[in-house]
Amino acid sequence: MTLPPLPRRHDMIVTRWGARFMGRHIPCAIGRGGMTGSKHEGDGATPRGVWMLAAGMYRADRRAAPHTTLSLRPIGPPDRWSDDVDDPQYNQHVRGYSYGFSHEKLRMGAPLYDVFLISDWNWPVATPGQGSAIFVHNWRRPRFPTAGCIAFAPKDLNWILARWQIRNRIIVR
């Protein structure tokens, strides 16, 4: 059994009771399947481990670009994320109005993805079936479960983004 790394001063620690980041306890939502050490596609669980946040996207038609050190791009109507294990582009950002594989629309009516951050869980090199679209994003409502992502109140996510540094990690326990 491999022990998780010791947290560094600026890491975010996520448990089923919430997140701790830069001295603050922040309520969050996790996957409806709880947390797991053996993630697979469709289980609804948040994978345990150490994640980095690599990049993100935001709805430029709804908000200004968040203040952050992470690289963020605007979401357009054809933006999708492949969640189909048979797709050669599995767990990747794809574009197309009629994309031929199962996918998630990134520009949705609900504000969940008004800004979202892409974790390095099974990305950018993906193993089919080990989970796709593990993001950090806005929650639907307080502590309402996700499909495996970590979600925060929009004001808390903005606070996190303003303080996030590229060296920071998320440790899911």
C-alpha positions in Angstrom: 0.0 0.0 0.0 1.4 3.4 -1.0 0.9 6.2 1.5 -0.3 9.5 0.2 2.4 12.2 0.1 2.7 14.6 3.0 0.8 17.8 2.2 2.8 20.9 1.4 1.9 24.3 2.8 -0.2 25.4 -0.2 -1.8 22.1 -1.1 -5.6 21.7 -1.0 -6.7 18.7 1.1 -10.1 17.3 0.1 -12.1 14.9 2.3 -15.8 14.0 2.3 -16.3 16.7 4.9 -14.9 19.6 2.8 -11.6 21.1 1.6 -8.9 22.9 3.4 -6.8 25.4 1.5 -4.6 28.2 2.7 -5.9 28.0 6.2 -9.6 28.0 5.3 -12.1 25.2 5.5 -14.2 25.4 2.3 -17.4 23.4 1.8 -17.3 21.3 -1.3 -19.2 18.5 -3.1 -17.7 15.2 -4.3 -18.9 12.4 -6.4 -22.2 10.6 -5.7 -20.2 7.4 -5.4 -18.0 8.8 -2.6 -14.3 8.5 -2.9 -12.4 5.6 -4.4 -8.9 4.2 -4.8 -10.0 2.3 -7.9 -11.7 4.8 -10.3 -13.5 3.6 -13.4 -15.7 5.2 -15.9 -19.3 5.9 -14.8 -18.8 5.0 -11.1 -19.7 8.5 -10.0 -16.8 8.5 -7.5 -14.1 11.0 -6.8 -10.7 9.4 -7.2 -8.3 9.5 -4.2 -4.8 10.7 -5.0 -2.8 13.7 -5.8 -4.0 15.9 -8.6 -2.5 18.9 -10.3 -4.6 21.5 -12.1 -3.3 22.0 -15.5 -5.7 24.4 -17.3 -9.4 25.3 -17.5 -12.1 27.0 -19.4 -14.8 29.6 -18.7 -18.0 31.0 -20.2 -16.9 34.4 -21.6 -20.5 35.2 -22.4 -21.5 34.9 -18.7 -18.4 36.2 -16.9 -15.0 37.8 -17.2 -12.0 35.6 -17.2 -11.2 34.7 -13.6 -8.0 36.1 -12.0 -5.7 33.1 -11.8 -2.2 31.9 -12.7 -3.8 28.9 -14.6 -4.2 29.0 -18.3 -8.0 29.5 -19.1 -9.7 29.5 -22.5 -13.2 30.6 -23.3 -15.8 27.8 -23.9 -17.6 28.0 -27.3 -20.8 26.2 -28.4 -19.1 23.3 -30.1 -16.8 22.5 -27.1 -17.2 18.9 -25.8 -15.3 16.5 -23.5 -15.2 12.9 -24.7 -16.2 10.3 -22.1 -16.5 7.4 -24.6 -13.9 4.6 -23.9 -14.1 3.6 -27.6 -13.2 7.2 -28.8 -9.5 7.6 -29.8 -9.9 11.1 -28.1 -11.2 9.6 -24.8 -10.9 12.1 -21.9 -9.9 14.9 -24.2 -11.4 18.3 -25.2 -13.0 17.8 -28.5 -15.1 20.1 -30.8 -18.1 19.5 -33.0 -21.8 20.1 -33.0 -22.5 16.5 -33.8 -19.6 14.7 -32.3 -19.9 11.0 -33.1 -18.9 9.5 -29.7 -20.4 9.9 -26.2 -19.4 13.2 -24.7 -20.3 16.0 -22.3 -21.2 19.5 -23.6 -19.0 22.0 -21.9 -21.2 25.0 -22.7 -24.3 24.0 -20.8 -27.4 25.9 -19.5 -26.6 25.3 -15.8 -23.7 27.3 -14.4 -21.6 24.3 -13.4 -19.0 25.0 -16.0 -19.1 28.8 -16.0 -15.5 28.2 -15.0 -13.9 24.8 -14.6 -10.4 23.5 -14.0 -9.0 20.4 -15.7 -7.2 18.0 -13.3 -4.5 15.7 -14.4 -6.5 12.7 -13.3 -6.1 10.3 -16.3 -5.2 13.3 -18.4 -3.6 14.4 -20.8 -2.6 10.8 -21.5 -5.7 8.8 -20.8 -6.3 5.1 -20.1 -9.8 4.2 -21.4 -12.1 3.3 -18.6 -10.2 5.0 -15.7 -12.4 8.0 -15.5 -12.9 11.1 -17.6 -13.7 14.8 -17.1 -12.5 14.9 -13.5 -12.8 18.7 -13.1 -13.0 21.3 -10.3 -16.1 23.4 -11.0 -19.1 25.3 -9.5 -21.6 23.2 -7.5 -25.2 22.7 -8.5 -26.2 23.6 -4.9 -24.5 23.1 -1.5 -22.9 19.7 -1.3 -25.1 18.2 -4.1 -23.0 15.3 -5.4 -21.1 15.4 -8.7 -20.3 12.7 -11.2 -16.8 12.4 -9.7 -15.5 16.0 -9.8 -15.0 18.4 -6.9 -17.4 21.3 -6.8 -17.5 24.5 -4.8 -19.8 27.5 -4.4 -18.9 30.0 -7.1 -17.6 32.6 -4.6 -15.3 30.0 -3.0 -14.1 28.8 -6.4 -13.2 32.4 -7.4 -11.4 32.8 -4.1 -9.4 29.6 -4.8 -8.6 30.6 -8.3 -7.2 34.0 -7.2 -4.8 32.2 -4.9 -3.9 29.1 -6.9 -0.3 28.6 -8.0 0.8 26.1 -10.6 2.8 24.2 -7.9 -0.3 23.6 -5.7 -1.8 20.2 -5.6 -5.1 18.7 -4.6 -4.8 15.8 -2.3 -8.0 13.7 -2.2 -8.2 11.5 0.9 
